[in-house]
Amino acid sequence: MPSQIEVPSPASKIIAGLDAIQYETFNGNEVERLQVRAAARLLLSRLETPHERTWGFCFEHPVVYAALQTGIDVGLWKAWTDIGGGEKSIDELVKLTTPTVDTNLLRRLFRLLAAFYVVEETGEDTFKPTPFSYAIGDESTKIRASLQAGTNHYISTGLNLPSYLSKISYKEPTDANKSNYSETDPDGLAFFARCQKNPNFYEAFTGHMEAWTAGKTPWTKVYDTNKLLDGAKLDEGSPFVVDVGGNTGIDISHVLAKHPDLPAGSLVLQDLPEIIANAKVDPKITAMAHDFFLPQPVKGSRAYFMHAVLHNWPYDKAKQLLENTRDAMKKGYSKLLVCDIVLPPTGASISQSTMDVEMMAIMSASERTENAWRKLLTDSGFKISSFWPDPQQYEMIIEAEVA
């Protein structure tokens, strides 16, 4: 008898197609990769039952995060990465922990992490790192810092938000100092005050911001900075771009990379003293400690740039910050460039909508729609020239000038 030909099941065909998709499939095309990522999330939402989705939110996510954080606390991720990764038995992994973790405890945590593809289980009690777990141990990626910032800030404030909203009678939070975050803080401090008081919290948050910024499209590829060079008074020693609240300098460094012939001192990085003290920028960039709620000391720059700064603050504080900047600008010459999320009327992405509610939970702030941006900037004495969309469809650059 002729052998029967085994016909692949519909499920096996689908799985084979999905298995063929890898990060490398997109050859660095972030727009297409993010489109497929969004489609994969939508696929999972259609496949899961309501009970499965509930199980994930309430039961799975908290303990996975706990396992990740425990690995950070005992130095496991860093130690494993430092020796080059590689397949390790559970006993070998135990030897990488400080203090030493009980063997069966680590076995149970790694069983969970393998189920969620954080590590790969290669045999009984044997594991090897994935690119994700390896990156946690690589300090340069700032993945560890991002996870630690979640433990320090985001998890607790998210859990507290429902009770806080009930307490304020479900009004939209707008007080930057007395907030959901300050209610969770043991000393009643606001978010940035806590970061300033606790060096470990500051280090984790700053690292998280570096990782977040590094994963975005460089703003100089979204906005044509050659426009700023036309008519710029660089021969007079005038500043070219002031990066207001620029953290450790990723964004201002993009400008120098694109325009390496800019004279020294024409690029200025500003942030709080404790951040500037850790900024490692090119000597041609001036690193300046400055509180943006005080008058802007650098006058008449061709451009004042703010990346993910205004979304940290409710309307009144954002307006104050903008007015301080406006007063330093030269009308008809200076430009304001705001790189931030502009919420679409419909179809806000997971990243955009998450950031909006996260800002509410920790800052009493928000992401803004185009109309909200127009109101804020108009009320602060600006007129918007144009919106420059990021091809990743996450943020935009809002170009404005003194009205």
C-alpha positions in Angstrom: 0.0 0.0 0.0 1.3 3.5 -0.8 2.2 5.4 2.4 -0.2 8.1 3.4 1.0 11.7 3.0 0.7 13.5 6.2 -1.1 16.8 5.6 0.0 19.7 7.9 -2.7 20.9 10.2 -3.8 24.6 9.9 -2.2 25.2 13.3 1.2 23.8 12.2 1.2 25.9 9.0 0.4 29.1 11.1 3.1 28.2 13.6 5.7 27.6 10.9 4.9 31.0 9.4 5.2 32.7 12.8 8.4 30.9 13.6 10.0 32.2 10.4 9.6 35.8 11.7 12.7 37.0 13.5 14.1 40.4 14.6 16.6 40.1 11.7 13.7 39.6 9.2 13.3 43.4 8.9 16.9 44.3 8.2 16.8 47.3 10.5 13.5 48.7 9.1 12.0 49.8 12.4 8.7 51.0 10.9 7.9 47.6 9.5 9.1 45.8 12.6 6.8 47.9 14.8 3.9 47.3 12.4 4.3 43.5 12.7 4.8 43.8 16.5 1.5 45.7 16.8 -0.2 43.0 14.6 1.3 40.2 16.8 -0.2 41.9 19.9 -3.5 42.1 18.2 -3.3 38.5 17.2 -2.7 37.4 20.8 -5.7 39.5 22.0 -7.9 37.7 19.5 -6.6 34.2 20.3 -6.8 34.5 24.1 -10.0 33.9 26.0 -11.1 36.6 28.5 -10.0 34.2 31.3 -6.5 33.8 29.8 -6.1 37.6 29.4 -7.2 38.1 33.0 -4.8 35.4 34.2 -2.0 37.2 32.4 -2.7 40.6 33.9 -3.3 39.6 37.5 -1.4 36.3 37.9 1.5 36.0 35.5 2.9 39.5 35.1 3.5 40.2 38.8 5.5 37.1 39.5 7.6 37.3 36.3 8.6 40.8 37.3 9.4 39.6 40.8 11.7 36.9 39.3 13.4 39.4 37.0 14.0 41.8 40.0 15.3 39.0 42.2 17.9 38.2 39.5 18.9 41.8 39.6 19.1 41.9 43.4 21.5 38.9 43.6 23.6 40.1 40.7 22.8 37.1 38.6 22.1 38.7 35.2 25.3 40.8 35.4 27.5 38.0 36.5 26.2 35.7 33.8 26.7 38.3 31.1 30.2 39.2 32.4 31.4 35.6 31.9 30.1 35.6 28.3 26.7 34.0 29.0 26.6 30.4 27.7 24.7 27.3 28.8 24.8 26.8 32.6 23.4 24.3 35.0 21.2 25.5 37.9 24.1 24.7 40.2 26.5 26.9 38.1 23.9 29.7 38.1 23.6 29.5 41.9 27.4 30.1 42.2 26.9 33.4 40.3 24.5 34.8 42.9 25.4 37.1 45.8 24.1 36.4 48.4 23.9 32.8 47.4 20.3 31.7 46.4 18.9 28.4 47.5 19.1 26.0 44.6 15.5 25.0 44.5 14.4 28.6 44.8 16.4 29.5 41.7 15.2 26.4 39.9 11.5 27.5 40.5 12.2 31.1 39.3 14.0 29.9 36.2 11.3 27.4 35.4 8.9 30.4 35.3 11.3 32.6 33.3 11.9 29.9 30.8 8.1 29.6 30.2 8.1 33.3 29.4 11.1 33.0 27.1 13.3 35.2 29.3 15.8 32.4 29.4 16.0 29.2 27.3 15.6 25.8 29.0 18.0 23.5 27.1 17.6 20.4 29.3 16.8 19.4 32.9 18.1 22.1 35.2 20.1 23.6 32.3 19.5 27.1 30.8 21.1 29.5 28.5 20.5 33.3 28.1 18.3 34.8 25.5 19.2 38.2 24.0 16.9 39.8 26.5 18.4 38.2 29.6 21.9 38.8 28.3 21.0 42.5 27.8 19.8 42.8 31.4 23.3 42.0 32.5 24.9 44.3 30.0 25.0 47.6 31.8 25.4 49.6 28.6 21.9 48.6 27.4 20.3 50.2 30.5 17.7 47.3 30.5 18.6 46.6 34.1 18.1 50.3 35.0 14.7 50.3 33.3 13.5 47.2 35.2 14.8 48.7 38.4 12.9 52.0 37.7 9.8 49.9 37.3 10.3 48.4 40.8 11.2 51.8 42.3 8.3 53.8 40.7 6.0 52.4 38.1 4.6 49.2 39.7 3.6 50.8 43.0 2.1 53.9 41.5 0.1 51.8 39.0 -1.3 49.7 41.8 -2.2 52.8 43.8 -3.9 54.7 41.0 -7.4 53.3 41.4 -7.6 54.2 45.1 -6.1 57.6 44.4 -8.6 58.4 41.7 -11.4 57.4 44.0 -9.9 59.6 46.7 -10.0 62.7 44.4 -13.5 61.8 43.2 -12.3 60.7 39.8 -11.2 64.2 38.7 -8.2 64.3 36.3 -5.0 64.7 38.4 -3.3 68.1 37.8 -1.3 68.8 40.9 2.4 68.0 40.3 3.4 68.0 44.0 0.4 66.4 45.7 -0.1 63.4 43.5 -0.7 59.7 43.2 3.1 59.3 43.3 3.5 61.4 46.5 0.7 59.3 48.1 2.8 56.2 47.6 6.1 57.7 48.6 7.1 57.1 52.3 8.0 60.8 52.7 5.2 62.2 50.6 7.7 63.3 47.9 6.9 64.0 44.3 8.6 61.9 41.6 11.6 64.1 40.8 12.1 65.0 44.5 12.4 61.3 45.3 14.9 60.8 42.5 17.0 63.7 43.8 16.9 62.3 47.4 17.7 58.7 46.5 20.8 58.2 44.3 19.8 54.6 43.4 16.4 55.8 42.2 18.1 58.6 40.3 20.5 56.2 38.6 17.8 53.8 37.5 15.5 56.5 36.2 18.3 58.2 34.3 19.3 54.9 32.8 15.8 54.2 31.8 15.5 57.5 30.0 18.8 56.9 28.2 17.5 53.5 27.0 14.1 55.0 26.0 15.8 57.8 24.0 18.3 55.5 22.3 15.5 53.3 20.9 13.9 56.2 19.1 14.5 57.7 15.7 17.2 60.4 16.1 15.4 63.7 16.0 17.8 65.0 13.4 16.4 62.4 11.0 12.9 63.6 11.7 13.5 67.4 11.5 15.7 69.0 8.9 18.3 70.8 11.0 19.8 72.3 7.8 16.9 74.7 8.0 18.4 76.0 11.3 21.8 76.5 9.7 20.4 78.8 7.1 20.6 82.3 8.7 22.2 81.1 11.9 24.6 83.6 13.4 27.4 81.2 14.4 30.2 83.6 13.5 28.9 85.9 16.2 29.3 83.3 18.9 25.6 82.8 19.1 24.3 79.5 20.5 22.8 77.2 17.9 20.8 74.6 19.8 20.0 74.5 23.6 18.8 71.1 24.7 16.5 72.0 27.6 16.2 69.1 30.1 18.4 67.0 27.9 19.4 64.3 30.4 22.9 63.0 29.6 23.1 64.4 26.1 21.9 61.8 23.5 19.8 64.3 21.6 22.3 67.2 21.5 25.0 64.7 20.4 22.9 63.8 17.4 23.2 67.5 16.3 27.0 67.4 16.5 27.1 64.1 14.7 25.2 65.6 11.8 27.0 68.9 11.8 30.5 68.2 13.1 31.9 71.6 11.9 29.7 73.5 14.4 31.9 75.8 16.6 32.6 74.8 20.2 30.1 76.2 22.6 27.3 76.5 20.0 25.6 73.4 21.4 24.3 73.5 25.0 23.1 70.7 27.2 21.0 71.7 30.2 19.6 69.6 33.1 19.8 69.5 36.9 23.2 69.5 38.5 23.2 65.8 39.5 22.4 64.8 35.9 24.9 67.2 34.3 27.6 65.8 36.7 27.2 62.4 35.0 26.9 63.6 31.4 29.7 62.5 29.1 29.5 64.6 26.0 31.9 65.9 23.4 34.1 68.8 24.6 32.5 70.9 21.9 29.1 70.7 23.8 28.7 72.9 26.8 27.1 71.0 29.7 25.2 73.5 31.9 23.3 72.9 35.2 19.9 74.7 34.9 16.5 74.4 36.5 14.0 75.1 33.7 11.5 76.6 36.1 13.9 79.5 36.5 14.7 82.1 33.8 16.6 80.6 30.8 20.2 81.9 31.0 21.1 81.3 27.4 19.7 84.0 25.3 19.0 84.2 21.6 19.8 80.7 20.5 18.8 79.6 17.0 16.8 76.8 18.6 15.6 75.6 22.0 14.9 71.8 21.9 12.8 69.8 24.4 12.5 66.1 24.2 9.9 64.4 26.4 10.1 67.3 28.9 6.7 68.9 28.7 4.8 65.6 29.0 6.2 65.4 32.5 4.2 68.4 33.7 0.6 69.4 34.0 -0.6 72.5 32.2 0.4 75.2 34.7 4.0 74.0 35.1 4.4 73.3 31.4 3.3 76.8 30.7 5.7 78.3 33.2 8.6 76.3 31.6 7.6 77.5 28.1 7.3 81.1 29.2 10.8 81.0 30.7 12.1 79.7 27.3 10.1 82.2 25.3 11.6 85.1 27.2 15.1 84.1 26.2 14.2 83.7 22.5 14.8 86.3 19.7 11.6 86.8 17.8 11.8 86.1 14.1 15.1 84.2 14.7 14.8 81.6 17.4 12.8 78.4 17.0 11.2 76.2 19.7 11.4 72.4 18.8 9.3 70.2 21.0 9.8 66.4 20.5 6.9 64.7 22.3 3.9 62.4 21.7 1.0 64.0 19.8 -1.9 61.7 20.6 -3.9 60.9 17.4 -7.7 61.4 17.5 -8.2 57.7 17.2 -6.0 54.6 17.3 -3.4 55.7 19.8 -0.8 53.0 20.1 0.0 50.9 23.1 3.2 52.9 23.7 1.4 56.3 23.4 -1.6 55.4 25.5 0.6 53.7 28.2 2.8 56.7 28.5 -0.3 59.0 28.8 -1.7 57.1 31.8 1.8 56.5 33.3 2.3 60.3 33.3 -0.9 60.7 35.1 0.1 58.1 37.7 3.5 59.5 38.5 3.4 63.2 37.6 -0.3 64.3 37.4 0.7 65.0 33.8 -0.4 63.8 30.4 0.4 63.2 26.8 -1.4 65.8 24.6 -3.5 65.8 21.4 -2.7 68.3 18.6 -5.5 70.6 20.0 -4.0 70.4 23.5 -0.6 71.3 22.2 -2.0 74.2 20.2 -3.7 75.6 23.3 -0.6 75.1 25.6 1.8 76.7 23.1 -0.6 79.5 22.2 -1.3 80.4 25.8 2.5 80.4 26.4 3.1 83.0 23.6 4.0 80.8 20.7 2.6 80.0 17.3 3.1 76.6 15.7 4.7 76.4 12.3 4.5 72.7 11.6 4.4 69.2 12.9 7.1 66.8 11.9 6.0 63.1 12.3 8.4 60.4 13.4 8.3 57.5 10.9 8.0 55.2 13.9 4.7 56.9 14.6 5.5 57.5 18.2 6.4 61.1 18.7 6.4 64.3 16.5 8.5 67.4 16.5 6.5 70.5 16.9 8.1 73.5 15.4 7.1 76.9 16.9 8.3 80.4 17.2 7.5 83.5 19.4 4.0 84.8 18.4 
